[in-house]
Amino acid sequence: MSFTQYVHRLNSNDASLTSLDLINEDIGDNGATALALALRVNTTLTWINLENNKIGDVGATALAQAL
C-alpha cells in the first residue's frame, strides 16, 4: 500500500488501521505534514514507526502539534 493510501485511510478514520510502519518511506517534511493533518482527525491509530524518513524540523513540528 502506498503512503498516500495510508493517509487516506487515516483521514477516513479506518478502524482497522491501528498501527502503521512507515520505516524507510522517505516521506520528508511534505509527507510528515500530510500525515500530521490526517492524525488530527484519526482516533484509531495507536502506534507508528517513522524511522529513516528524512523528516526535518518542519515535518517534526507538524507531527508534534498534531499529537
C-alpha positions in Angstrom: 0.0 0.0 0.0 1.3 3.5 -0.8 1.9 6.3 1.7 -1.0 8.2 0.0 -3.3 5.3 0.6 -2.4 5.1 4.2 -3.0 8.9 4.7 -6.4 8.4 3.0 -7.3 5.6 5.4 -6.2 7.7 8.4 -8.4 10.6 7.2 -11.3 8.2 6.8 -10.7 7.1 10.4 -10.4 3.5 9.3 -10.9 1.4 12.5 -8.8 -1.4 11.2 -5.7 0.8 10.9 -4.3 0.8 14.5 -0.6 0.6 13.7 1.5 1.9 10.8 5.1 1.0 10.0 6.4 3.6 7.6 10.1 2.8 8.0 12.3 4.0 5.1 9.5 5.5 3.1 11.4 8.9 2.6 8.2 10.9 3.2 10.2 14.0 4.2 8.6 17.2 5.5 5.7 17.3 3.0 4.7 13.7 3.8 5.1 14.3 7.6 2.8 17.4 7.2 0.2 15.4 5.3 0.4 12.7 8.0 0.1 15.3 10.7 -3.2 16.6 9.2 -4.5 13.1 9.0 -3.5 12.3 12.6 -5.6 15.3 13.8 -8.8 13.5 12.7 -7.8 9.9 13.2 -8.8 8.3 16.5 -7.8 4.7 15.9 -4.0 4.7 15.3 -2.1 3.8 18.4 1.4 3.0 17.1 3.5 4.5 14.2 7.1 4.0 13.1 8.6 6.9 11.2 12.3 5.7 11.3 14.5 6.9 8.4 12.1 9.2 6.6 14.2 12.3 6.2 11.8 14.4 8.3 13.2 17.8 9.2 12.2 20.5 11.6 9.1 21.5 9.6 7.7 18.0 9.5 8.6 17.2 13.1 6.9 20.3 14.3 3.8 19.5 12.3 3.7 16.0 13.8 4.3 17.3 17.3 1.5 19.8 17.0 -0.9 17.1 15.7 -0.2 14.9 18.8 
